[in-house]
Amino acid sequence: MDVNDRLDALRTAITAARAMPMSTSVVVNRAEMLRLVDELQAAVDEAGAESGRVLAERDRLIAEANAQADQIIKDAHFERDRLVSDTEVFSVARRKGEALVIDAQTEASELRKETDDYVDSSLANFEITLERTLEAVRRGRDRLAGRAALDRLGGDDVDAIRLPEHLEADR
């Protein structure tokens, strides 16, 4: 049963129904209207089920087509690789590529060694600078400690201190 046919039958039944005096209402046969509505419902259910079947079939066909397309692509890649690997050009290119890789690895190794030497030299210079700075800091702290000791001495103690200049004058 077609949904549109059932809707047309329902519209015809309502249109042909006897009108109520002085009203837009009509008198319809309840049983006939319910039958038409039931038929319409059955037609809608059938159309929905058919739609589901059609969609499922479409999805199956699409999945099958995609699988075939994937297989065709895989076969084409395999054939291409086979044809390319059989050529002399490919063999020559592969040998040149391997030589380039070896050259690049050698150059990278040399650059790594040069970089390590440079970093080691820079760190050694930095170490020497730090040692000199540390020695200057120690001397400065020693002087401060000596000045603090002088500040703690009393007046007579300070007079008793003999500096190198005084020792030469005594001679």
C-alpha positions in Angstrom: 0.0 0.0 0.0 1.3 3.4 -0.9 1.4 6.1 1.8 0.3 8.8 -0.7 -2.7 6.7 -1.8 -3.8 6.2 1.8 -3.5 10.0 2.4 -5.5 10.7 -0.7 -8.2 8.3 0.5 -8.3 9.9 3.9 -8.5 13.4 2.3 -11.3 12.3 0.0 -13.3 10.7 2.9 -13.1 13.9 4.9 -13.9 16.1 1.9 -16.9 14.0 0.9 -18.2 13.9 4.5 -21.6 15.5 5.2 -21.3 19.0 6.6 -22.9 20.1 9.9 -25.4 23.0 9.4 -23.9 26.4 10.1 -20.5 25.0 11.0 -17.2 24.0 9.3 -17.4 20.6 11.1 -18.3 17.5 9.3 -19.8 14.1 10.3 -17.5 11.2 9.4 -17.9 7.5 9.9 -15.6 6.7 12.8 -15.0 3.1 11.7 -14.1 4.2 8.2 -11.7 6.9 9.5 -10.0 4.5 11.9 -9.7 1.9 9.1 -8.1 4.6 6.8 -5.8 5.7 9.6 -4.8 2.0 10.3 -4.1 1.5 6.6 -2.0 4.7 6.5 -0.1 3.5 9.6 0.6 0.2 8.0 1.7 1.9 4.8 4.1 4.2 6.8 5.5 1.2 8.7 6.0 -0.8 5.5 7.7 2.3 3.8 10.0 2.7 6.8 10.9 -1.0 6.8 11.6 -0.8 3.0 13.7 2.3 3.6 15.7 0.4 6.2 16.3 -2.5 3.8 17.3 -0.1 1.0 19.8 1.7 3.3 21.2 -1.6 4.6 21.7 -2.8 1.1 23.3 0.5 0.1 25.7 0.3 3.0 26.6 -3.3 2.1 27.2 -2.3 -1.5 29.4 0.7 -0.5 31.4 -1.4 1.9 31.9 -4.1 -0.8 32.9 -1.4 -3.4 35.4 0.1 -0.9 37.0 -3.3 -0.2 37.3 -3.9 -3.9 38.8 -0.4 -4.4 41.3 -1.0 -1.6 42.4 -4.3 -3.1 42.8 -2.7 -6.5 45.0 0.0 -5.0 47.1 -2.5 -3.1 47.6 -4.6 -6.3 48.5 -1.5 -8.2 51.1 -0.5 -5.6 52.6 -3.9 -5.6 52.8 -4.0 -9.4 54.4 -0.5 -9.4 57.0 -1.5 -6.8 57.8 -4.7 -8.8 58.2 -2.8 -12.0 60.3 -0.1 -10.5 62.6 -2.5 -8.6 63.3 -4.4 -11.8 64.8 -1.5 -13.6 68.5 -0.6 -13.7 67.8 3.0 -12.9 66.4 1.9 -9.6 69.5 -0.2 -8.8 71.8 2.8 -9.7 69.7 5.2 -7.6 69.8 2.8 -4.7 73.6 2.5 -4.8 74.0 6.3 -5.0 71.5 6.7 -2.2 73.5 4.3 0.0 76.7 6.2 -0.8 75.1 9.5 0.1 73.9 8.0 3.4 77.4 6.8 4.3 78.9 10.2 3.4 76.3 12.0 5.5 76.9 9.7 8.5 80.7 10.3 8.2 80.2 14.1 8.0 77.8 14.0 10.9 80.4 12.0 13.0 83.1 14.6 12.2 80.8 17.5 13.0 79.9 15.8 16.3 83.6 15.3 17.2 84.4 19.0 16.3 81.4 20.1 18.4 82.5 18.0 21.4 86.0 19.4 21.1 84.7 23.0 21.0 82.4 22.5 24.0 85.2 20.8 26.0 87.5 23.7 25.2 84.8 26.2 26.2 84.1 24.4 29.4 87.9 24.2 30.3 88.2 28.0 29.8 85.1 28.5 31.9 86.6 26.2 34.6 89.8 28.3 34.7 87.8 31.6 34.9 85.8 30.1 37.8 88.9 29.0 39.7 90.4 32.5 39.3 87.2 34.1 40.5 87.0 31.7 43.4 90.6 32.5 44.4 89.7 36.3 44.2 86.7 35.7 46.4 88.8 33.8 49.0 91.4 36.6 49.1 88.6 39.2 49.5 87.1 37.2 52.4 90.5 36.8 54.0 91.0 40.6 53.9 87.6 41.1 55.4 88.4 38.6 58.2 91.7 40.4 58.9 90.0 43.8 59.0 87.4 42.4 61.4 90.2 41.2 63.7 91.8 44.6 63.6 88.5 46.2 64.6 88.3 43.9 67.7 91.8 45.0 68.9 92.1 47.7 71.5 94.3 50.8 71.2 97.4 49.3 72.8 97.1 46.2 70.7 97.0 48.3 67.5 100.1 50.2 68.4 102.0 46.9 68.9 101.3 45.8 65.3 104.4 46.0 63.2 103.7 46.4 59.5 106.4 45.5 56.9 107.1 49.2 56.3 108.0 49.6 60.1 110.3 46.6 60.0 112.4 48.1 57.3 112.6 51.4 59.1 113.8 49.7 62.3 116.8 48.2 60.4 
